[in-house]
Amino acid sequence: MKKLTTSVLAVVLSSSFAMVSAQTVQDTAKTQDIEGVVVTALGIKREKKSLGYASQEIKADALSDGTTNTGNIAAQLSGKVAGLNVTTTNNFGGSSNLLIRGVKTVQGGNPLIVIDGSPVNNTSTYGSAVDYGNALSDINQEDIESINVLKGAAASALYGERGLNGVIVIVTKNGKGKDDGSWGVTYSSTVQAGFVDKSTFPEYQNKYGAGYEASFYREDNAPDGTPYANFYEDASWGPAFNPNQLVYQWDSFDPTSPNFGKATPWVAAKNGPIEFFQTPVTYTNTVSLEKGVKGKNILFTYDNMTADGIVPNSHIGKNTLSLKVNYDLTEKLHASFYSTLTLQDTRGRNVTGYSDNLMSGFRQWWQTNVDLKALQSAYFNNVKNPSEANNYGNVGWNRYYSNDNHLGYWNNPYFQVFENYSSDKRNRSFNIASLTYDFTKNITLTGKVSYDRSNLSIENRVAKGSVSQVFGAARNNVDSGYSRQDILRTETNYDVFANYKFDITDNINVSGIVGGNIRRNYYNSIFASTEGGLVVPGLYSLGNSADPALAPAESEWTTQTNSGYATASIDFYKIFYLDGTFRADKSSTLPAENNSYSYPSVTGSFIASELIKTNWLSFWKLRANYAEVGGTADPYSTAYYYTPAGFFGNTGMYGSQTTQPNANLKPQRSKEFEVGTEVHFLKGRITADVAYYKTKTIDQILPTLAVSSASGVLNAALNAGQIDNWGWEAQLGLTPVKNNNFTWTVNANWSQNRNKVVSLHPTVSNLLISSFQGGVSMNARVGEAWGTLVGTDYVYLNGEKVINPTTGRYLRQSNQIIGNATPDWIGGVRNSFNYKGFSLSFLIDVRKGGDIFSTDMSYGLSTGLFKETGDYRESGIVWEGVNPNGQVNTTVNAAGNSGSLDGYNFMPNKRFVYDGSYVKLREASVGYSLPKSLLAGTFLTDAKFSIVGRNLWIIHKNLPYADPEAMVGGGNRAYGYSIGSLPTTRDIGVNVTLKF
């Protein structure tokens, strides 16, 4: 991995430097124009050269022009920003997790998202083992002008308690219109299709069929002497395939099958699970109307996206409307308004995790003799006339016996996706309105209000005839059921602030902002379900409950934070800039004596190139900063709360409280210092930016710290613990070739973050973050990096794995550190070529390290699914290692039943921990813009045609049969765990953009 990555970077960089020295094109740039203007915290526009902290801006074309539309703008930041780790699941409509400069708190955390100076919700929603995505997916990428990533505490300190994990600032477009002042129209249309990357799905062995041992043992042979397949056994460690052996298989008992009543040859299936997937197609159409003259502009955008998933019966329909208006009411009074509305309807999101996940079945518990096309026919033929006799259409391979058609563990996969599907509707609106009054040319006053509302309605179904599963509020096993949940989130921000700017002397000036904010957040959730199954099959209504339903589970809270802030920026001769910020917050979720707190920051930047005048040095800045940010508590952390638990007779009951609240909680705090430099050579042909930072997060709020059950509770909320992060970030920009016809640019970024859990609580050295199926957990452990994987490991002797000389199997030891989920470093390299009207670009995205435990490999190797298990099960295997006496092992691990050679039964968990490194061709595009001369005299002003692609090639990975990026969901579910993921698709699309 290291050799490959180093070679790729060396070739790109060495050729780039060679080409730079060969070019003689004349470039001119004033120092003050080199950096440009960027939007920072609270929507403040600053000259980038004056900033004393690291930030990185991504323009709209770099964000979206070179890739297919993912439907989630967070995913399209992957590989483009130093210090930003993006993890995108393969879940249909699922989450993309964002992490800046490492995990700073035990509970994890994502950066704050800000649009035009106002915060918006980016919550990842997960429930009933379904990933409903993160809220940033509601933002229409066609509205975005640029994204500026504020990485450190100094950059985000003005957001106080919300700036702990960094800030991503989104700036929306303004209307521009045509030169003559008339309306401009832009129409963009894209169609894209996905194709399964077969390296991310299992290769099955084709030598052995159903069973946990090598015989037809499940029941006696049929009266004619023909054996029955081991229907009930969800493994492929059974009898060897023999085309001359006839066997009664599952479809021998399906009256709609051509094999009904027949014994068929015992052979591997012609159509394996990979045939289950369909080709997902996405259509995106966008129309924009815009007009702009001095003092007023307007932009209206409508976007329609329809997308089918890789799994049958999965579909997203999304419509987004947005409007932005800027209008000068007078010469001194300016108004601005932005509104966006997203209406999304989704059907058939995939189940994640272990239970009831089809992909876990395909990857862990499957029979290689089962044909997917036969299952497809069985479902569609039987569901036409559902009855108890045909299991209501759920005719599948996993029947109990030849005379019992009920299924043991797994539904027919087509029944699962067409009958047991989830659906959800999300309506999201975000609105900002502001008025600015210019008292003088030096003082302005702005009043702004923003309102973010998201309403998610979820329905889950279990159809009659299904394999019984845990479902509903009571969590009982049922063979049918219905549930629904409505989640409402709102956030309202009221801001008033004054901007000031004064010249102290001709060469020294001071500017800044003074203001206040009131923020109110509201959350309401209500969940209800049927109990005991459905009375009428197929009628999905809460009133169709077979047993009395429990009272709906309701949760509601409102929080408020009041804030005041001030900044001052002093410019000395355009050479030295000194900035200070101060913010004070008062939070309603903390006790009164601890609910007021403040956060300072100080930054400085020195423009050395103003003093060093050479032809080869265009710009050189040195910068340093120190800042503090923090976070408040979740609602109900300081007082007991209770949930209803039904009735005892006529008396209402409430569940016992298992978490001890803390009336003395105080805010958690993070302190960071950063130093860096930015330099431009050869008039901007070579640019570099390097930063070093160190962050210390203290007084962390641990909401579920385990305590002795003798206290009457299981957990307690406490301030405790310290996590340190430190690391390097680097950006490199090159223009190896630049002339009138041809330009070649290279943009590279690299970052390395180190992390250490310094302390937790005096009585606690390990805090459980999450548990994985298969006996592995992810933890925050004192002295280790956050994300420590703990499970069984090999026993070692002088670094060699020790093997039992009697059994030939590895010895195991429990409760050992077997990996860590955080990566060693991440990076990306984009090459862009432009020749006249043609353009070509591609992005290489790299992650080094980050361990992953694979439940799929742990179980799938045991059950005999994977290709490698077909080669050694008769002869056994001699594992590499030594015996306890130090001699090289020669004992054969004898073949036996399922799990006797490999897999979870006898192997340590460490066997299934893989290095999560990858190198991906993340994006690629080829485009052509028609010449203006060709469009002259037509109704078109611009026309561009592009072929775009995403995830086209996983150049390198270590995780077998899965994408190392495809984790379970957002938040802490985005780390260290591979289980039942959908395969990755190579997405290719065609785009046409026309401007009128």
N, C-alpha and C positions, 0 to 999 in steps of 0.2 A: 504493500500500500504506500509506504513512505517513498520507496524508490519510484513508483509510478507517478505519484503526485509531484515529486521533486523534478522528475524529467519533464513533465508537461509544463510546469512553470518555467523551467530553465530555457526550454526551446522558445516559449513565447517572449520571455524577457530579453534573452540574448539577441534574438532577431529584431526586437523592437529598438533596443539601444543602437544596434548597428544601423538601422534605417534612419533613426533620428539624426545621426551625425552626417548622413549622406544628403539630407534635404537642405535646400537653400531658399525656401519660400520665405518671403518677408511677412512677419507678423508684428503687429503693433498693439499695445495695450497699456493703458494708464494703470498705475498701481491701484488707484481707488476703484477701478472697474474690474480688476482681475477676479475678485471674490464675488462681487454681486451682492444682492439683497436677499435675505432669507426671512421667513416668518418663524419666530421663536415662541416662547411661553406667552400665554394670554393674547396671542395674535399680534404681538409686537414685531414690527419690521425692523431689522437691523442689518447693517453692513456686515457681511460674514467675516471680514477681516478684523472687525472689532471684538469678536466673540472670544472669550477666554476659556472656552470649553469645547469639547468635541461634539460635533453634530454632522449629519450627512444627509444631503438632500437628494431625492430621487424625482426626476421630472416625469411627467405623464408618459412621454414616449418610451422612456427606459422601463417604465412600470408595466406597460401593457402592449406596446407595439410588437414586441418580439415573441409573444407567447399566445397560446390559446386562452380563451376566457375561462378562468377557473370558477367564476361565480363567487369567489372570496378573495378580496384584494390582499388579505394578509398572506395568502399563499404565494402571491406574485412578488413578495419582497425577498423570497428565499435566494440566498447567494449574492445579494446586491448591497448589503450594508455590513460593514465591519462591526462586530460585537452584537449583532442581532441574529439569534438562533431561531429559525423558523422550522417547526415540525408540522407537516401536513398529513393527516390521516387519509386512508383510502375510503373512509366511510362516505356513503352517498350523501352529499350535502353536509358533510361533517366539518369538524373543527380544524383550524390552523392555529397552532400554539405559538405565541411570540414570547421571547425571553431576551432581555437586554442585560449584558454583563453579569450573567449567572444568577443563580437562585439566591436571593438575599434573606429570605425568611424560611423557617421550617415548613410552613404551609404552602410555600411556593408563591407565585403571583405573576400577573401579566402587566405590561405597560398600560398607562392611561392613554386613551385615544381622544384626540381633540380635533374638532372640525371648525375651522374659521374662528379659533379662539375659545370655543365652548366644548366642554367634555361631553362624550357620548358613551353609552353603554356598549361594552364588548364582552359581556358574560357568555361563557360557554355553558350550554344547557345539556344535561345528561340525565337520563332517567329510564328505568325499566330496561337497562342494558342497551339503550339507543342513544347515539350521539346526534343531537339536534343542531349542532354547529355553533359557531361563535357569532355574535351579533354584528361584527364588522362585515360579514357577508351581505348585510342589507345595504351597504353603501354602493352606489352605482359608480363603477370605475370611470365612466365617461364624464362624470362631474369633476374629477380630480385634476387639478393643475399641477400639484407637486405634493410630495410627502417629505417632511423633515423629521429625522429621528434624533431626538434629544436623549443622549445616552446616559450622562452622568447626573449626579445630584445637583451640581451647580446649574446645569441646563434646566432641570425640572423643579428646582426649589420653590419657584413661585406657585407651584401647585400644592405645596405643603404636604398634608397627610396622603395625598394621592400621587405624589411624585416619587415614591419609594422605588418603583420598578421601571423608571424612565417614562418618557412620553413620546408618542408618535403624533406629530402635528400634520393634519391634512388641510391643504388649502384648495378651495374649490375654484372653478373657472368663473370668469366674468364674461359677459356678453361683449362681442367685438364688432360684429357686423362687417359690412363692406366699406370700401373707401368712400363711396358716394353716400353713405349714411343709410342705405336700404338694408332690409333684412337679409341675413345670411342663413342658408339652410345646409345642414350636414346630414348625410344619410350614410350609415354604416351597417353592413350586413355580413355576418359570419356564420358559416356552417362548419362544424368540426365533428370528427368521429374518433372513437377510442378503440384500440386494439390491444388485447391482452399481452402483457410482457410475460412470456412463459417462464422466465427465470424467477418470477415471484409466485409461482404456483407449483405444487408437488409434481414430481415425476414418479409414477407408480410402478411398482414391480408387476410383472405379468406372468409370474410362475406359480403363484399360490392364490387360493380363493378363501371364502368365508370360513371363519372359525378361530378359536383360540388354541387349537391343537390339530394335528395333521390327520384328522379322520372325520367322517360324517357321524358325529357322536351325539348330536342334539336329541335325536329320536330314532326309533327303530326304522328299518327300511320299509318301504311301501309293500303292500301285499304282493306286488309283482317282483319284489326283490330289488327294486331300484332305490338308491338312497335319496334322502331329502337333504337339501342344502342346510347348512347351519344358519337358518334365517335370522334367529334372534341375536346371534353373536356379531357385534359391530367391530369386527377385526378381520384381518386378512392373513392370519397365521394358520390357515386351514389346509386341506388336502391340496396336493400339487395338481395343477391343471393337466387334463388328459382329454384330448378331443374324442377319444374312443369311449370315454366314460359318460354315460347318460345320467342326469341328475334332475330330480324334480326341484325347480327353483321357484322363487316367489311368484313369478308371472304364470306358473303352471296352474295357479288357483284363481286367476283373474279371468272371469268369463269374457271380458272384452279383448283379451290378448290373443294373438294368433297362436301362442304357445299354451293356451288353456288345455289342461288335461294331458299335456305332453311332457316327457322328460327330454331335456336338451343337453347338448354336449357341454362338458365341464371345461370351459375356456374363459380367458380374460375377456372382459367386456370390450366391444368395439368402440363404444362411446363412453369415455370416462367423464368425471366431474367437470373437466374443463369445457365440455360441450354445453354445460348448463348456462354459461354466460352468453349474453347477447352483445351486439355491437352498439355501444352507447352513442347517440347522436345528439348534438346540441345546436340549437338555432338561436342566434342573438341578432336582434334588429334594433337599431337606435336612430332616432330622429332628433336633431337639435335645431331650434330656431333662436337666432340671436341678433341683437342690434345694439350698437353702441356709438355714442357721440360724446363730446366733452360734457361731463357733468351728469350723464345718465347712461345706463346700459341695462340690458335685460337678456337673460338666457333661460330658455325652456327646453327641457330634455325629457323624452319618453324612451324608455328601454324595455324591451320584451325579450325574455329568455325562456326557452323551453328546453328541458334536458331529460333524456332517459338515462337511467343508470345501467350498470353492467349486469345487474340482477333483473330478471323479468319482473314486470309489474312495479317498477320503480320509476318515478317521474317527478320532476319539479317544473312548476310554472310560476314565473316571477315577472311582475310588472312594476316598474319604478318610474315615478314622475317627479321631476324636480324643477324648481323655479328659483332663480336668483335675480334680484333687482337692486341696483345701486342708483340713487337719485339725489341730486342736490336740490333741496327744497328752496334754499336761498344760497347766496354766496358763502354763508357761514354755517348753514344747517344742512347736514348730510344724513341721508337715510339709507339703510341697507337691510335687505330681507333675503333669507334663504330658507327654502322649505323642500323637503323630500318625503315622499310617501312610497313605501314598498309593500306590495301585496304578494305574498308567496303561499303557494299551495303545494304541499309535498305528500307523495304517497310512496310507501314501500321502502322506508329507510331500513338498512340492514341492522340486524342485531349484532352486538359486539360481545366480547368476552367468551365465556365457556358455555354455559347452559343455553339450550335452545338456539344456538348459533349454527346455521347451516355450514358456515365455513369451518367451524371447529369439527363438524362431522366429516367434511371432505378432507380435512388435514389430519385428523386424529383417529376417527372411528368410522371406517368405511370398509365395504367389501369390493374388491377389485373385479369380481364377477358380475357386478350390477351395472346394467346399461342405462345411461341417463335418458336416452331417447325412448326406451321402453317405459321408464317412469313417467315421462312426459305424456305419452299416449295413455297410460293407465289413469292419470289424473283427469285429463280432458274427456276421456271416454266415460268415466264413472261419475264425475261431478255433474254430468247432465241429469242423472237420475239418482240423487243422493238418498241413501237409506241406511238403516242400521246394518243391513246385509253387506253393503259395500263400504262400510265405515264412513258413510257420508262423503264418499269420494276420495277418502284418504287411503288409497290402496298403495302399499309400499313394500319395500324389500325387507323390513325389519319386523316381520310378523312373528308372533310367539311360536306357533306350531303350524303344521300343515292343516290342522282342523280349527285353527283360531286365527282370524285375520286381524285381530287387534295388534297394534304396533308396540314394540318394546321400548325403544329409546328415541327413534327418529321418525318424523313425519316424512311422507313423500315430499321432496324439496319443492315441487310445483304446488302442492297443496299448501305448503308453508308460506310461499310468497304470494299466492293468489287469494288465500283465505285468511291467513293469520298475519295480515299486514297492518302496519301502523300508518296513521296519516296525521298531518298537522297543518295548521294554517297560522301564518304569522303576519300580522299587520304592524308595520313600523312607521312612525312618523317622527321627523326631527325638524324643528323650526328655530330659527334665530332671527331676531329683529333688533336693530340698534339705531340710535340717533347720536350724532356727534355735532357738537357746536364749537366753532372756532371763536374763542373770546378774543384772542390776538393771534398773531402768527406763531407765538411761542407757547400758548396755552390752549388746550382743547379739553372738552368734557364729553365723555361718552356714557350713555346709559344703554344697557343691553339686557335682553332676556332670552333665554333658550329653553326649549321644552322638548324632551325626548320621551317618546311613549312606545312601548313594545308590548304587544298582546299575542301570546302564543297559546293556541288551543290544540291539545294532543288527544288522539284517540288510539287505543290499542284493542286488538281483537284476538280472541282464541276461538276458532270455529269448532262446532260440534264434530266429534270424530278425531280430534287431535290427541296426541300423546299427552297424558296428564302432566301439568307443569305448575309450578308455584306462580300464583297470579293474584292480583287484587289487593285490597287493603288488608285483608286478614292473612294474606300470604299462605293460603291453603292450596293444595293440589287440586286442580279442576281440569276437566276436559273441554271446557268452553267458558267464555266469559267476555266481558266488555268493561273497559275503564276509560275515563276521560279526565283530563286535567287542564285547567285554565290558569295561565300565569300572566300577570300584569306587572310590568315594571315601568316606572316613570322617574324622570329626573328633571328638576326645574332649577335653573340658575338665574339669579338676579345680580347683575354687575353694574357698578358705577365707578368710573375711574377718570382721573385727569392725567393727560400727558403734558409734560413741560419740557422746554428746551431753551437754554440761555447761553449766550456767549459771555464768559467771564473776561476774556481778552480776545484779541483777534485770532489767537491760536489755541485757546483753551475754552472748551464749552462743556456744559453739563446738561444731561437730559435724563428723563426717567418717567415714572408713572406712580401715582398714588391712588389707591382705590380700595373697594371692599366687595365682598361676594357673600350671598346667601344661597346655600344649596339645600334642596329638599329632595330626598329619595323616598320612593314609595314602592312597596312590594306586596303583592297579594297572590296567593296560590290556593286553589281549591281542587281536591282530588276525590273522586268517588268511583266505585266499581260495583259490579254485580258480585254475588257470592254464591257458591255451590253450583255454578254453571248457568246456562241459559234455558229458559222454559221452551221458547220457540227457536229452533236452530236458524241462524242467519239473521235474526232480528237483533241488531246491536243497539240496545237501549238500556239505560239504568233501570227502567221499570220492568225489564224482562229477566230479572234476577230470580233464580230458582229458590234461593234462601233469602231471609231478610238481610238487606244490605246494611253495612255499618254506616254510621253518620259520616258525612264527608270530612276529610282531613283538611283543615283550613289553617293557613299561616298568613299573617299580615304584620307589617311593621312600617313605620315612618321614621326617618332620621333627618336631622338637620345639622349642618355645619355653618357657622358664621365665621367670616374671615376678613382680615384686613391685610393689606400688603403695600409695599413701597419699594421702589428701585431708584438707583442713581448711577449714571454712567458718565464718567469724566474722560474727555478726549484731550490728550496733550499733544498738540502739534501733529496730529495724525500719525504719531509714532508710538505712543503708549496709551493704552486704554485701561481704566480701572473701574470695575463695576461692583456694586453691592446690592443685595436684595434682602428683604426681611418680610416674613409672613407670619401672622399669628392666626391660629385656628381655635375654635371652640366647638367641641363635638358633643352631640346629644347621647352618644353611646357609651360615654365614659362617666364615672362618678363626678359629682360637682366639684370636688376638691382637686381633681386631676384633669378636668376636661378642657383646660386652656393651656396652650403650648405654642411655641414659636420655632421658626426655622430660618437661620441666616445663611447667606452665601457671599463669598467674595471671589472675584476673578480678575485676572490681569493678563493683558496681551501686549507684546512688544514687537513692532514691525521693524525687524532688523534691516530689511532691504531698503528702508528709507535712509539708512546711514551708510550702507555698503552699496555703492553704485558700480556695478559691473554689467557687461553685456550678457553674460551667461546666467546671472541670477535675476530673475524677474520679480520674485516675491519670497520673503522669508519671515515667518511669524513664530515667536515663542510664546507659550501660554502656560498658565498655572491657575489652579483654583482650589477652594475648599468650600464644602457645603454640608448642610444637614437637612435631611428630609425624614419623613416618618409615616406612621400609619395608626389608625384608630381601631377600636374593637368592633366586632360584629354586633348586630342587635341582640339584646337579651343575654349579654355576657355578664352583666352585673346583678341580675336578679333571677329568681326561679320562674320558670314558666311550665305549663302543664298541657298535655294533649288528651282529648277525650279517648276513653277506652271502652265505650259501650255502656251497657246497663247491667246491673244485678237486680233482677226484678224490676221495680220502678225507680231504683236508685242509680243515678248516673255515676260512672266511675272515670277516673283519670289515671293516666300512666304515671308511674313513679319517676322522679327526677334522678337521673344517673350522672349528671354533670354538676359539680359544685360551682356556682357562680362566684364572682369575685367583686366585691364592692370597692376594692382598692386598686383596680386596674389603672394603669397609666399608659400613655401612648408609646408604641415602639419607635425607635429612632435609628437612623442610618447616617453615618458620618463618612464622608469620602473626600480624598484629595486626588488631584489629577494634574499631570504635567504633559505637555505635548508640543509638537512643532509641525508647521506646515511650510512647505517650500515648493517653489515653481522655478524650473530651469528653462532656458532657451525659449523665452517668451511664451511659456505655458505648454511647451511641447512635452515636458516631463513634469509631473506634479506628484508630491508625496505628502502624506499626513500620518504621523505616528503619535500615539498616546499611550501613557501608562497611568493606571489608576489603582487605588486600593480603597476598599469599602469595608466598614465595620458596622454591622447591624446589631444593636443591643436592646435589652428590655423587650424582647420579642413576646408577642401575645400568643401563648400556647393554649388554644381553646379546649384541647382534649388531652391534657397531660394525665397519664395513668396514675392513680393513687390506690392505696390499699382499700379493698372492698369492706374491710372492717370499719371504715369511716362512714359507711352507709351509702356511698356513691362510688362510681367507677373512675370518673375523670374529674379534673378540675381545671378552671381557667386561671392561668398565672402569667405574670411577667417573668420571663427567665430566658437565658440562653444568648449566645452570641455566634453569629456566622460571619466569617471574613471572606471577601472576594478580592482578588487582585489579578491584573492581567495586562496584556498588550493588545493594541489595535493598530492596524496599518492599512493605508489605502495608497494605491499607486495608479496614476493615470499617464498614459503614453499616447502620443500621436506620431507613430513611426513614419507615416507618409501623409503629406498634405500638399496638394496642388490644386489647380483650377478645376480638375476633373475627378480627382481620386483622393479619398481620405480613408485612412485606416487608424482607428483608435482602439486602445486597450485600456480597460478599467479592471483593476484587481483589488480585492480586499482580503484581509486575513485577520483573525483574532484568536487569542488564547486566554481563557479564563481559568483561574485556579480558585478552589473553594475549600473551606475548612469549617467544620462545626467545632467551634472552640469550646463551647459549654452549652449545657441545657439547664438542668436544675441540680442542686447539690445531691439529690437522691436519685437522679436519673442520668444514665449514660447513653441511652438509646431511645429514640422515639419512632414508632411505627408510622410510616407514611402511607403504605398500601401493601396489601397481600395479594400474591399471584397464585393462580391455580397451579398446583404441583409442589407446594411447600416452600416457595421462595417469597421473601418479603423485601420491600424497599424501605430504607430507613434513613433517619438523620442520626448518626452515631458520633459521639464525641471523639475528636482526633482524626476523623475521616471526612472526606468530601460528602456533601449532601447527595443522596441518591445511592447509598451503599446497599448492594444486594447481598442478602444473607440467606444461606441455605446449607445443604450438605456439600462437603468437598471431598476430594481424594485424601487419603493418608499419604504423607510424603516421607521418604528416607533419602537424605542428601539430595533433595530436589527431584527425586524419581517417584513416580506413583507406585504405591505398594499394592500387590495382588495376593489374594489368598491362594497358597499353593495347592490347596485341596480342591477348590471350586473353579479356580481360574478367573475369579471375579475381583474387581477392585474393592479394597476396603474403604469405608466411608466414615467421616466424622461430621457431626452435626453442629449447627449454629456457627458457621464459619463465614467470613467475608469472601464472597466469590465473584465480586465485580463492582463496578460503579457505573451508574446510568449517564453521568455527565460526560460530554465529549472532551477530548484533549484540545482540539482546535477546529475552527471552521473557516471556510474561505470560498471565494468565487472569482472567476475570471471571465469577463465579457470581451469579445472581439467584435468590432463593427466595421464594415466596409461600405463605402459609398462611391459609386462611379456614375457620374451624370445622374440619371434618374433611377439607377438600380441601387438597391441596398441589400446587405447580407449581414446577419449578426447571429452569434451563438454564445450561450452562457454555460460554463462548466461550474458546477456546484459541488463542493467537497466538504465532507465531515470526516474527521479523524477521531476514532475512539467513541466511547459511549457504549457500555456493555448492555446486552439484551438477553434476557432469559426467554427461551422459546418453549412454551408449553406444547406447541405443535410438534416439535422435534422430540420432546420428552415422551409424549404419548404415541406419536406416529411411528417412531422406531420400535416401540414395544409391540404395537399391534400389527406390524409387518406391512405397512402401506408403501413406504418409500422404496425407491429403486434399489438402494444399497442393501435392503433387507432380503432381497431375493437371492443373494449370492453366497450366504454363509450359514443358512439355518439348518442345513443337513450335516455339514462337516464341523460346525462349531468354529471358534476363532481363538487365536492366541493374542491376548491384549499386550500392548507394550507396557513394560514396567519391570519392577523387581519384586522378589519375595521378601518377607520380613528379614531374612538373613542377608539381604543385599545382592543375592544372585539374580541374574536375569531370568525373568519368568519364561517358562516353557510349557506351563500347564494349559491345556485346551479348555476353554469355557465351553462345555458340552452343549449341544443344541437340545432344546426341549420345547416346551410350550411357549405361548406368547410371552414376551418379556424376559425369556431366559437368557438372551444374549445381549440385548441392548434395550434402552428405554428406561422409564422411571422405576421399574420394579427393583432393579439391583444397582443401577448406576447412580452416582452422586449428581446433585443438581448442577454442579460445576460443568458436567459433561455437556449441558445444554445452554451454557452461557457463551454468547458469540460477540466478537468485536463488531460494533455497529457502524464501522466506517463505510463510507460510500464515495464514489466519484460518479456524478451524473451529468449527462448532457441534458441540462434542465430546460433550456429554451433554444430555439433556432427559428430563423425567419428569413425569407427571401421576398423582396418587394420591388415594385416598379411604379414610379410616379410619371404620369404622362407629361410631356413637355408643355409649358405654358403656350408655346407657339402653336401647338396642335389643337389646344382648347380655345384659342382666340376665335371670337365670332360665334361661339357656342354658348349654351346656357350654363356650362360647367366652368368653375374657376379652378378646381383641383380634382384629380382622379388618381387614386392609388389602389393597386392590386397586390395582395400579399398571400403567401403561403406560410403558415405559422405552425410550430410544433412545440410540444411540452413533454417532458419525461421520455424523450425519444430513445435514450440508451443508458442503462445502468452499466457504466464502464467497469466498475469494480464494486464488489460487496463480498462480505464474509458470511452473512446469514443465509442459510439454505432455504430455498423455496418460498421466500417472502422478501418484501421490501423492508430494509432496516428503518425506514422512516414511518412505516405504517403501524402506528401504535393504536391504542384503544380509543382515545378521545382527547379532549383539551385539558388544560390544567395539569395536575400531577399524573393524569392518565397518559400523558404524552411521553413518558420516560420508561425505558428499560424493560418493556414487556411486549412480546410478540405472541399473539394468540388469535386465531380465527380471523385473520384480516382478509379483506378482498384483495385479489391480485391488482397490481398496478396496471394502468393502461397507458399505451403510447398514443398521445392525442395529436392529431393532425387536422388543421383547418384551413379554410380559404376565406379571406376577407376582402371586401370591396368597400372603399370609402369614397364618397362623392360629395363635393361641395358645390353649391349653387349660388 
